[in-house]
Amino acid sequence: MIDARGYSCPEPVIMIKKAMESGEQAYDMMVDNPTSKENVSRYARHQGYEVDVTENGEEFTLHMHRK
């Protein structure tokens, strides 16, 4: 689980980009603002991942997995 709460863009995108360099099939990331949720989701989709978002109050958990 990548915890990007408290970071504003582009930092969460940079964090997922670095994580994806490992080539894993799935990643989970927590963010706490809608802009980060949208930007990370967009980046992951462009990299070939499907993205499912779970909302818990002000926090979002992004589940990214290879298609």
mmCIF file of the N, C-alpha and C atoms, coordinates in Angstrom:
data_MODEL
# 
_entry.id   MODEL 
# 
loop_
_atom_site.group_PDB 
_atom_site.id 
_atom_site.type_symbol 
_atom_site.label_atom_id 
_atom_site.label_alt_id 
_atom_site.label_comp_id 
_atom_site.label_asym_id 
_atom_site.label_entity_id 
_atom_site.label_seq_id 
_atom_site.pdbx_PDB_ins_code 
_atom_site.Cartn_x 
_atom_site.Cartn_y 
_atom_site.Cartn_z 
_atom_site.occupancy 
_atom_site.B_iso_or_equiv 
_atom_site.pdbx_formal_charge 
_atom_site.auth_seq_id 
_atom_site.auth_comp_id 
_atom_site.auth_asym_id 
_atom_site.auth_atom_id 
_atom_site.pdbx_PDB_model_num 
ATOM 1   N N  . MET A 1 1  ? 0.860   -1.184 0.000   1.00 0.00 ? 1  MET A N  1 
ATOM 2   C CA . MET A 1 1  ? 0.000   0.000  0.000   1.00 0.00 ? 1  MET A CA 1 
ATOM 3   C C  . MET A 1 1  ? 0.901   1.240  0.000   1.00 0.00 ? 1  MET A C  1 
ATOM 4   N N  . ILE A 1 2  ? 0.656   2.095  -0.960  1.00 0.00 ? 2  ILE A N  1 
ATOM 5   C CA . ILE A 1 2  ? 1.393   3.357  -1.043  1.00 0.00 ? 2  ILE A CA 1 
ATOM 6   C C  . ILE A 1 2  ? 0.522   4.416  -0.388  1.00 0.00 ? 2  ILE A C  1 
ATOM 7   N N  . ASP A 1 3  ? 1.047   5.077  0.616   1.00 0.00 ? 3  ASP A N  1 
ATOM 8   C CA . ASP A 1 3  ? 0.295   6.100  1.347   1.00 0.00 ? 3  ASP A CA 1 
ATOM 9   C C  . ASP A 1 3  ? 0.722   7.474  0.843   1.00 0.00 ? 3  ASP A C  1 
ATOM 10  N N  . ALA A 1 4  ? -0.142  8.077  0.014   1.00 0.00 ? 4  ALA A N  1 
ATOM 11  C CA . ALA A 1 4  ? 0.158   9.404  -0.532  1.00 0.00 ? 4  ALA A CA 1 
ATOM 12  C C  . ALA A 1 4  ? -0.732  10.469 0.098   1.00 0.00 ? 4  ALA A C  1 
ATOM 13  N N  . ARG A 1 5  ? -1.338  10.141 1.247   1.00 0.00 ? 5  ARG A N  1 
ATOM 14  C CA . ARG A 1 5  ? -2.149  11.136 1.935   1.00 0.00 ? 5  ARG A CA 1 
ATOM 15  C C  . ARG A 1 5  ? -1.249  12.279 2.398   1.00 0.00 ? 5  ARG A C  1 
ATOM 16  N N  . GLY A 1 6  ? -1.756  13.491 2.250   1.00 0.00 ? 6  GLY A N  1 
ATOM 17  C CA . GLY A 1 6  ? -0.979  14.657 2.663   1.00 0.00 ? 6  GLY A CA 1 
ATOM 18  C C  . GLY A 1 6  ? -0.110  15.227 1.558   1.00 0.00 ? 6  GLY A C  1 
ATOM 19  N N  . TYR A 1 7  ? -0.021  14.535 0.430   1.00 0.00 ? 7  TYR A N  1 
ATOM 20  C CA . TYR A 1 7  ? 0.757   15.020 -0.708  1.00 0.00 ? 7  TYR A CA 1 
ATOM 21  C C  . TYR A 1 7  ? -0.186  15.584 -1.762  1.00 0.00 ? 7  TYR A C  1 
ATOM 22  N N  . SER A 1 8  ? 0.245   16.658 -2.395  1.00 0.00 ? 8  SER A N  1 
ATOM 23  C CA . SER A 1 8  ? -0.542  17.211 -3.492  1.00 0.00 ? 8  SER A CA 1 
ATOM 24  C C  . SER A 1 8  ? 0.170   16.913 -4.800  1.00 0.00 ? 8  SER A C  1 
ATOM 25  N N  . CYS A 1 9  ? -0.584  16.960 -5.882  1.00 0.00 ? 9  CYS A N  1 
ATOM 26  C CA . CYS A 1 9  ? -0.009  16.649 -7.195  1.00 0.00 ? 9  CYS A CA 1 
ATOM 27  C C  . CYS A 1 9  ? 1.064   17.659 -7.551  1.00 0.00 ? 9  CYS A C  1 
ATOM 28  N N  . PRO A 1 10 ? 2.107   17.198 -8.196  1.00 0.00 ? 10 PRO A N  1 
ATOM 29  C CA . PRO A 1 10 ? 2.228   15.907 -8.873  1.00 0.00 ? 10 PRO A CA 1 
ATOM 30  C C  . PRO A 1 10 ? 2.858   14.796 -8.033  1.00 0.00 ? 10 PRO A C  1 
ATOM 31  N N  . GLU A 1 11 ? 3.096   15.007 -6.768  1.00 0.00 ? 11 GLU A N  1 
ATOM 32  C CA . GLU A 1 11 ? 3.828   14.012 -5.960  1.00 0.00 ? 11 GLU A CA 1 
ATOM 33  C C  . GLU A 1 11 ? 3.199   12.618 -5.976  1.00 0.00 ? 11 GLU A C  1 
ATOM 34  N N  . PRO A 1 12 ? 1.874   12.452 -5.797  1.00 0.00 ? 12 PRO A N  1 
ATOM 35  C CA . PRO A 1 12 ? 1.316   11.095 -5.857  1.00 0.00 ? 12 PRO A CA 1 
ATOM 36  C C  . PRO A 1 12 ? 1.538   10.407 -7.212  1.00 0.00 ? 12 PRO A C  1 
ATOM 37  N N  . VAL A 1 13 ? 1.487   11.173 -8.293  1.00 0.00 ? 13 VAL A N  1 
ATOM 38  C CA . VAL A 1 13 ? 1.742   10.591 -9.624  1.00 0.00 ? 13 VAL A CA 1 
ATOM 39  C C  . VAL A 1 13 ? 3.197   10.140 -9.721  1.00 0.00 ? 13 VAL A C  1 
ATOM 40  N N  . ILE A 1 14 ? 4.103   10.927 -9.209  1.00 0.00 ? 14 ILE A N  1 
ATOM 41  C CA . ILE A 1 14 ? 5.516   10.556 -9.211  1.00 0.00 ? 14 ILE A CA 1 
ATOM 42  C C  . ILE A 1 14 ? 5.725   9.293  -8.368  1.00 0.00 ? 14 ILE A C  1 
ATOM 43  N N  . MET A 1 15 ? 5.022   9.203  -7.242  1.00 0.00 ? 15 MET A N  1 
ATOM 44  C CA . MET A 1 15 ? 5.147   8.037  -6.374  1.00 0.00 ? 15 MET A CA 1 
ATOM 45  C C  . MET A 1 15 ? 4.663   6.768  -7.081  1.00 0.00 ? 15 MET A C  1 
ATOM 46  N N  . ILE A 1 16 ? 3.529   6.841  -7.787  1.00 0.00 ? 16 ILE A N  1 
ATOM 47  C CA . ILE A 1 16 ? 3.033   5.636  -8.468  1.00 0.00 ? 16 ILE A CA 1 
ATOM 48  C C  . ILE A 1 16 ? 3.898   5.316  -9.677  1.00 0.00 ? 16 ILE A C  1 
ATOM 49  N N  . LYS A 1 17 ? 4.426   6.345  -10.333 1.00 0.00 ? 17 LYS A N  1 
ATOM 50  C CA . LYS A 1 17 ? 5.316   6.100  -11.475 1.00 0.00 ? 17 LYS A CA 1 
ATOM 51  C C  . LYS A 1 17 ? 6.554   5.326  -11.024 1.00 0.00 ? 17 LYS A C  1 
ATOM 52  N N  . LYS A 1 18 ? 7.152   5.746  -9.909  1.00 0.00 ? 18 LYS A N  1 
ATOM 53  C CA . LYS A 1 18 ? 8.333   5.049  -9.386  1.00 0.00 ? 18 LYS A CA 1 
ATOM 54  C C  . LYS A 1 18 ? 7.981   3.634  -8.957  1.00 0.00 ? 18 LYS A C  1 
ATOM 55  N N  . ALA A 1 19 ? 6.820   3.457  -8.332  1.00 0.00 ? 19 ALA A N  1 
ATOM 56  C CA . ALA A 1 19 ? 6.409   2.123  -7.901  1.00 0.00 ? 19 ALA A CA 1 
ATOM 57  C C  . ALA A 1 19 ? 6.206   1.206  -9.107  1.00 0.00 ? 19 ALA A C  1 
ATOM 58  N N  . MET A 1 20 ? 5.626   1.741  -10.173 1.00 0.00 ? 20 MET A N  1 
ATOM 59  C CA . MET A 1 20 ? 5.340   0.927  -11.353 1.00 0.00 ? 20 MET A CA 1 
ATOM 60  C C  . MET A 1 20 ? 6.603   0.497  -12.100 1.00 0.00 ? 20 MET A C  1 
ATOM 61  N N  . GLU A 1 21 ? 7.703   1.119  -11.805 1.00 0.00 ? 21 GLU A N  1 
ATOM 62  C CA . GLU A 1 21 ? 8.969   0.696  -12.421 1.00 0.00 ? 21 GLU A CA 1 
ATOM 63  C C  . GLU A 1 21 ? 9.344   -0.722 -11.992 1.00 0.00 ? 21 GLU A C  1 
ATOM 64  N N  . SER A 1 22 ? 8.765   -1.206 -10.895 1.00 0.00 ? 22 SER A N  1 
ATOM 65  C CA . SER A 1 22 ? 9.052   -2.564 -10.424 1.00 0.00 ? 22 SER A CA 1 
ATOM 66  C C  . SER A 1 22 ? 8.329   -3.622 -11.261 1.00 0.00 ? 22 SER A C  1 
ATOM 67  N N  . GLY A 1 23 ? 7.318   -3.205 -12.028 1.00 0.00 ? 23 GLY A N  1 
ATOM 68  C CA . GLY A 1 23 ? 6.635   -4.124 -12.919 1.00 0.00 ? 23 GLY A CA 1 
ATOM 69  C C  . GLY A 1 23 ? 5.615   -5.038 -12.268 1.00 0.00 ? 23 GLY A C  1 
ATOM 70  N N  . GLU A 1 24 ? 5.155   -4.690 -11.066 1.00 0.00 ? 24 GLU A N  1 
ATOM 71  C CA . GLU A 1 24 ? 4.145   -5.522 -10.395 1.00 0.00 ? 24 GLU A CA 1 
ATOM 72  C C  . GLU A 1 24 ? 2.832   -5.505 -11.178 1.00 0.00 ? 24 GLU A C  1 
ATOM 73  N N  . GLN A 1 25 ? 1.989   -6.477 -10.896 1.00 0.00 ? 25 GLN A N  1 
ATOM 74  C CA . GLN A 1 25 ? 0.694   -6.582 -11.574 1.00 0.00 ? 25 GLN A CA 1 
ATOM 75  C C  . GLN A 1 25 ? -0.386  -5.741 -10.905 1.00 0.00 ? 25 GLN A C  1 
ATOM 76  N N  . ALA A 1 26 ? -0.171  -5.353 -9.648  1.00 0.00 ? 26 ALA A N  1 
ATOM 77  C CA . ALA A 1 26 ? -1.194  -4.602 -8.921  1.00 0.00 ? 26 ALA A CA 1 
ATOM 78  C C  . ALA A 1 26 ? -0.554  -3.676 -7.888  1.00 0.00 ? 26 ALA A C  1 
ATOM 79  N N  . TYR A 1 27 ? -1.236  -2.566 -7.647  1.00 0.00 ? 27 TYR A N  1 
ATOM 80  C CA . TYR A 1 27 ? -0.802  -1.580 -6.652  1.00 0.00 ? 27 TYR A CA 1 
ATOM 81  C C  . TYR A 1 27 ? -2.031  -1.027 -5.950  1.00 0.00 ? 27 TYR A C  1 
ATOM 82  N N  . ASP A 1 28 ? -1.868  -0.644 -4.697  1.00 0.00 ? 28 ASP A N  1 
ATOM 83  C CA . ASP A 1 28 ? -2.902  0.066  -3.947  1.00 0.00 ? 28 ASP A CA 1 
ATOM 84  C C  . ASP A 1 28 ? -2.285  1.366  -3.457  1.00 0.00 ? 28 ASP A C  1 
ATOM 85  N N  . MET A 1 29 ? -3.058  2.445  -3.567  1.00 0.00 ? 29 MET A N  1 
ATOM 86  C CA . MET A 1 29 ? -2.569  3.748  -3.116  1.00 0.00 ? 29 MET A CA 1 
ATOM 87  C C  . MET A 1 29 ? -3.688  4.487  -2.412  1.00 0.00 ? 29 MET A C  1 
ATOM 88  N N  . MET A 1 30 ? -3.342  5.126  -1.305  1.00 0.00 ? 30 MET A N  1 
ATOM 89  C CA . MET A 1 30 ? -4.295  5.976  -0.585  1.00 0.00 ? 30 MET A CA 1 
ATOM 90  C C  . MET A 1 30 ? -3.958  7.433  -0.860  1.00 0.00 ? 30 MET A C  1 
ATOM 91  N N  . VAL A 1 31 ? -4.983  8.216  -1.218  1.00 0.00 ? 31 VAL A N  1 
ATOM 92  C CA . VAL A 1 31 ? -4.835  9.656  -1.413  1.00 0.00 ? 31 VAL A CA 1 
ATOM 93  C C  . VAL A 1 31 ? -5.969  10.341 -0.659  1.00 0.00 ? 31 VAL A C  1 
ATOM 94  N N  . ASP A 1 32 ? -5.800  11.632 -0.421  1.00 0.00 ? 32 ASP A N  1 
ATOM 95  C CA . ASP A 1 32 ? -6.821  12.335 0.355   1.00 0.00 ? 32 ASP A CA 1 
ATOM 96  C C  . ASP A 1 32 ? -7.343  13.591 -0.334  1.00 0.00 ? 32 ASP A C  1 
ATOM 97  N N  . ASN A 1 33 ? -7.263  13.616 -1.667  1.00 0.00 ? 33 ASN A N  1 
ATOM 98  C CA . ASN A 1 33 ? -7.898  14.717 -2.377  1.00 0.00 ? 33 ASN A CA 1 
ATOM 99  C C  . ASN A 1 33 ? -8.327  14.256 -3.768  1.00 0.00 ? 33 ASN A C  1 
ATOM 100 N N  . PRO A 1 34 ? -9.436  14.796 -4.263  1.00 0.00 ? 34 PRO A N  1 
ATOM 101 C CA . PRO A 1 34 ? -9.980  14.351 -5.551  1.00 0.00 ? 34 PRO A CA 1 
ATOM 102 C C  . PRO A 1 34 ? -9.042  14.569 -6.738  1.00 0.00 ? 34 PRO A C  1 
ATOM 103 N N  . THR A 1 35 ? -8.240  15.616 -6.711  1.00 0.00 ? 35 THR A N  1 
ATOM 104 C CA . THR A 1 35 ? -7.321  15.877 -7.821  1.00 0.00 ? 35 THR A CA 1 
ATOM 105 C C  . THR A 1 35 ? -6.290  14.759 -7.931  1.00 0.00 ? 35 THR A C  1 
ATOM 106 N N  . SER A 1 36 ? -5.724  14.350 -6.807  1.00 0.00 ? 36 SER A N  1 
ATOM 107 C CA . SER A 1 36 ? -4.757  13.246 -6.827  1.00 0.00 ? 36 SER A CA 1 
ATOM 108 C C  . SER A 1 36 ? -5.425  11.961 -7.293  1.00 0.00 ? 36 SER A C  1 
ATOM 109 N N  . LYS A 1 37 ? -6.647  11.721 -6.837  1.00 0.00 ? 37 LYS A N  1 
ATOM 110 C CA . LYS A 1 37 ? -7.379  10.527 -7.259  1.00 0.00 ? 37 LYS A CA 1 
ATOM 111 C C  . LYS A 1 37 ? -7.509  10.507 -8.785  1.00 0.00 ? 37 LYS A C  1 
ATOM 112 N N  . GLU A 1 38 ? -7.911  11.619 -9.371  1.00 0.00 ? 38 GLU A N  1 
ATOM 113 C CA . GLU A 1 38 ? -8.097  11.681 -10.823 1.00 0.00 ? 38 GLU A CA 1 
ATOM 114 C C  . GLU A 1 38 ? -6.771  11.560 -11.569 1.00 0.00 ? 38 GLU A C  1 
ATOM 115 N N  . ASN A 1 39 ? -5.749  12.269 -11.118 1.00 0.00 ? 39 ASN A N  1 
ATOM 116 C CA . ASN A 1 39 ? -4.461  12.252 -11.823 1.00 0.00 ? 39 ASN A CA 1 
ATOM 117 C C  . ASN A 1 39 ? -3.770  10.895 -11.753 1.00 0.00 ? 39 ASN A C  1 
ATOM 118 N N  . VAL A 1 40 ? -3.788  10.253 -10.580 1.00 0.00 ? 40 VAL A N  1 
ATOM 119 C CA . VAL A 1 40 ? -3.171  8.938  -10.444 1.00 0.00 ? 40 VAL A CA 1 
ATOM 120 C C  . VAL A 1 40 ? -3.963  7.911  -11.261 1.00 0.00 ? 40 VAL A C  1 
ATOM 121 N N  . SER A 1 41 ? -5.287  7.994  -11.222 1.00 0.00 ? 41 SER A N  1 
ATOM 122 C CA . SER A 1 41 ? -6.118  7.073  -11.998 1.00 0.00 ? 41 SER A CA 1 
ATOM 123 C C  . SER A 1 41 ? -5.831  7.216  -13.490 1.00 0.00 ? 41 SER A C  1 
ATOM 124 N N  . ARG A 1 42 ? -5.753  8.430  -13.957 1.00 0.00 ? 42 ARG A N  1 
ATOM 125 C CA . ARG A 1 42 ? -5.469  8.682  -15.378 1.00 0.00 ? 42 ARG A CA 1 
ATOM 126 C C  . ARG A 1 42 ? -4.100  8.119  -15.763 1.00 0.00 ? 42 ARG A C  1 
ATOM 127 N N  . TYR A 1 43 ? -3.095  8.377  -14.938 1.00 0.00 ? 43 TYR A N  1 
ATOM 128 C CA . TYR A 1 43 ? -1.757  7.871  -15.224 1.00 0.00 ? 43 TYR A CA 1 
ATOM 129 C C  . TYR A 1 43 ? -1.762  6.335  -15.273 1.00 0.00 ? 43 TYR A C  1 
ATOM 130 N N  . ALA A 1 44 ? -2.391  5.703  -14.294 1.00 0.00 ? 44 ALA A N  1 
ATOM 131 C CA . ALA A 1 44 ? -2.413  4.238  -14.239 1.00 0.00 ? 44 ALA A CA 1 
ATOM 132 C C  . ALA A 1 44 ? -3.112  3.654  -15.462 1.00 0.00 ? 44 ALA A C  1 
ATOM 133 N N  . ARG A 1 45 ? -4.209  4.265  -15.874 1.00 0.00 ? 45 ARG A N  1 
ATOM 134 C CA . ARG A 1 45 ? -4.917  3.770  -17.064 1.00 0.00 ? 45 ARG A CA 1 
ATOM 135 C C  . ARG A 1 45 ? -4.040  3.888  -18.305 1.00 0.00 ? 45 ARG A C  1 
ATOM 136 N N  . HIS A 1 46 ? -3.293  4.975  -18.421 1.00 0.00 ? 46 HIS A N  1 
ATOM 137 C CA . HIS A 1 46 ? -2.394  5.141  -19.564 1.00 0.00 ? 46 HIS A CA 1 
ATOM 138 C C  . HIS A 1 46 ? -1.272  4.106  -19.549 1.00 0.00 ? 46 HIS A C  1 
ATOM 139 N N  . GLN A 1 47 ? -0.971  3.555  -18.368 1.00 0.00 ? 47 GLN A N  1 
ATOM 140 C CA . GLN A 1 47 ? 0.072   2.535  -18.257 1.00 0.00 ? 47 GLN A CA 1 
ATOM 141 C C  . GLN A 1 47 ? -0.492  1.124  -18.417 1.00 0.00 ? 47 GLN A C  1 
ATOM 142 N N  . GLY A 1 48 ? -1.791  1.018  -18.698 1.00 0.00 ? 48 GLY A N  1 
ATOM 143 C CA . GLY A 1 48 ? -2.396  -0.285 -18.940 1.00 0.00 ? 48 GLY A CA 1 
ATOM 144 C C  . GLY A 1 48 ? -3.021  -0.943 -17.726 1.00 0.00 ? 48 GLY A C  1 
ATOM 145 N N  . TYR A 1 49 ? -3.311  -0.180 -16.694 1.00 0.00 ? 49 TYR A N  1 
ATOM 146 C CA . TYR A 1 49 ? -3.928  -0.714 -15.484 1.00 0.00 ? 49 TYR A CA 1 
ATOM 147 C C  . TYR A 1 49 ? -5.406  -0.347 -15.438 1.00 0.00 ? 49 TYR A C  1 
ATOM 148 N N  . GLU A 1 50 ? -6.200  -1.250 -14.873 1.00 0.00 ? 50 GLU A N  1 
ATOM 149 C CA . GLU A 1 50 ? -7.577  -0.916 -14.536 1.00 0.00 ? 50 GLU A CA 1 
ATOM 150 C C  . GLU A 1 50 ? -7.546  -0.324 -13.138 1.00 0.00 ? 50 GLU A C  1 
ATOM 151 N N  . VAL A 1 51 ? -8.446  0.623  -12.875 1.00 0.00 ? 51 VAL A N  1 
ATOM 152 C CA . VAL A 1 51 ? -8.442  1.314  -11.588 1.00 0.00 ? 51 VAL A CA 1 
ATOM 153 C C  . VAL A 1 51 ? -9.830  1.220  -10.955 1.00 0.00 ? 51 VAL A C  1 
ATOM 154 N N  . ASP A 1 52 ? -9.875  0.745  -9.729  1.00 0.00 ? 52 ASP A N  1 
ATOM 155 C CA . ASP A 1 52 ? -11.092 0.742  -8.923  1.00 0.00 ? 52 ASP A CA 1 
ATOM 156 C C  . ASP A 1 52 ? -10.835 1.669  -7.742  1.00 0.00 ? 52 ASP A C  1 
ATOM 157 N N  . VAL A 1 53 ? -11.818 2.513  -7.434  1.00 0.00 ? 53 VAL A N  1 
ATOM 158 C CA . VAL A 1 53 ? -11.656 3.487  -6.354  1.00 0.00 ? 53 VAL A CA 1 
ATOM 159 C C  . VAL A 1 53 ? -12.661 3.193  -5.250  1.00 0.00 ? 53 VAL A C  1 
ATOM 160 N N  . THR A 1 54 ? -12.156 3.151  -4.021  1.00 0.00 ? 54 THR A N  1 
ATOM 161 C CA . THR A 1 54 ? -13.004 3.025  -2.846  1.00 0.00 ? 54 THR A CA 1 
ATOM 162 C C  . THR A 1 54 ? -12.914 4.339  -2.079  1.00 0.00 ? 54 THR A C  1 
ATOM 163 N N  . GLU A 1 55 ? -14.063 4.920  -1.790  1.00 0.00 ? 55 GLU A N  1 
ATOM 164 C CA . GLU A 1 55 ? -14.083 6.201  -1.076  1.00 0.00 ? 55 GLU A CA 1 
ATOM 165 C C  . GLU A 1 55 ? -14.470 5.951  0.375   1.00 0.00 ? 55 GLU A C  1 
ATOM 166 N N  . ASN A 1 56 ? -13.696 6.549  1.274   1.00 0.00 ? 56 ASN A N  1 
ATOM 167 C CA . ASN A 1 56 ? -13.969 6.431  2.700   1.00 0.00 ? 56 ASN A CA 1 
ATOM 168 C C  . ASN A 1 56 ? -13.876 7.822  3.300   1.00 0.00 ? 56 ASN A C  1 
ATOM 169 N N  . GLY A 1 57 ? -14.989 8.536  3.305   1.00 0.00 ? 57 GLY A N  1 
ATOM 170 C CA . GLY A 1 57 ? -14.986 9.908  3.790   1.00 0.00 ? 57 GLY A CA 1 
ATOM 171 C C  . GLY A 1 57 ? -14.171 10.782 2.869   1.00 0.00 ? 57 GLY A C  1 
ATOM 172 N N  . GLU A 1 58 ? -13.121 11.379 3.412   1.00 0.00 ? 58 GLU A N  1 
ATOM 173 C CA . GLU A 1 58 ? -12.251 12.284 2.646   1.00 0.00 ? 58 GLU A CA 1 
ATOM 174 C C  . GLU A 1 58 ? -11.090 11.555 1.984   1.00 0.00 ? 58 GLU A C  1 
ATOM 175 N N  . GLU A 1 59 ? -11.005 10.242 2.174   1.00 0.00 ? 59 GLU A N  1 
ATOM 176 C CA . GLU A 1 59 ? -9.877  9.479  1.639   1.00 0.00 ? 59 GLU A CA 1 
ATOM 177 C C  . GLU A 1 59 ? -10.340 8.542  0.531   1.00 0.00 ? 59 GLU A C  1 
ATOM 178 N N  . PHE A 1 60 ? -9.435  8.289  -0.393  1.00 0.00 ? 60 PHE A N  1 
ATOM 179 C CA . PHE A 1 60 ? -9.706  7.398  -1.512  1.00 0.00 ? 60 PHE A CA 1 
ATOM 180 C C  . PHE A 1 60 ? -8.623  6.326  -1.551  1.00 0.00 ? 60 PHE A C  1 
ATOM 181 N N  . THR A 1 61 ? -9.031  5.083  -1.771  1.00 0.00 ? 61 THR A N  1 
ATOM 182 C CA . THR A 1 61 ? -8.080  4.000  -1.989  1.00 0.00 ? 61 THR A CA 1 
ATOM 183 C C  . THR A 1 61 ? -8.210  3.583  -3.443  1.00 0.00 ? 61 THR A C  1 
ATOM 184 N N  . LEU A 1 62 ? -7.114  3.655  -4.173  1.00 0.00 ? 62 LEU A N  1 
ATOM 185 C CA . LEU A 1 62 ? -7.080  3.274  -5.577  1.00 0.00 ? 62 LEU A CA 1 
ATOM 186 C C  . LEU A 1 62 ? -6.484  1.886  -5.689  1.00 0.00 ? 62 LEU A C  1 
ATOM 187 N N  . HIS A 1 63 ? -7.230  0.987  -6.301  1.00 0.00 ? 63 HIS A N  1 
ATOM 188 C CA . HIS A 1 63 ? -6.766  -0.381 -6.553  1.00 0.00 ? 63 HIS A CA 1 
ATOM 189 C C  . HIS A 1 63 ? -6.451  -0.457 -8.037  1.00 0.00 ? 63 HIS A C  1 
ATOM 190 N N  . MET A 1 64 ? -5.179  -0.598 -8.375  1.00 0.00 ? 64 MET A N  1 
ATOM 191 C CA . MET A 1 64 ? -4.750  -0.621 -9.778  1.00 0.00 ? 64 MET A CA 1 
ATOM 192 C C  . MET A 1 64 ? -4.221  -2.005 -10.099 1.00 0.00 ? 64 MET A C  1 
ATOM 193 N N  . HIS A 1 65 ? -4.713  -2.589 -11.184 1.00 0.00 ? 65 HIS A N  1 
ATOM 194 C CA . HIS A 1 65 ? -4.263  -3.925 -11.572 1.00 0.00 ? 65 HIS A CA 1 
ATOM 195 C C  . HIS A 1 65 ? -4.212  -4.015 -13.078 1.00 0.00 ? 65 HIS A C  1 
ATOM 196 N N  . ARG A 1 66 ? -3.296  -4.866 -13.560 1.00 0.00 ? 66 ARG A N  1 
ATOM 197 C CA . ARG A 1 66 ? -3.112  -5.061 -15.014 1.00 0.00 ? 66 ARG A CA 1 
ATOM 198 C C  . ARG A 1 66 ? -4.364  -5.650 -15.627 1.00 0.00 ? 66 ARG A C  1 
ATOM 199 N N  . LYS A 1 67 ? -4.660  -5.188 -16.803 1.00 0.00 ? 67 LYS A N  1 
ATOM 200 C CA . LYS A 1 67 ? -5.803  -5.728 -17.549 1.00 0.00 ? 67 LYS A CA 1 
ATOM 201 C C  . LYS A 1 67 ? -5.497  -7.123 -18.037 1.00 0.00 ? 67 LYS A C  1 
# 
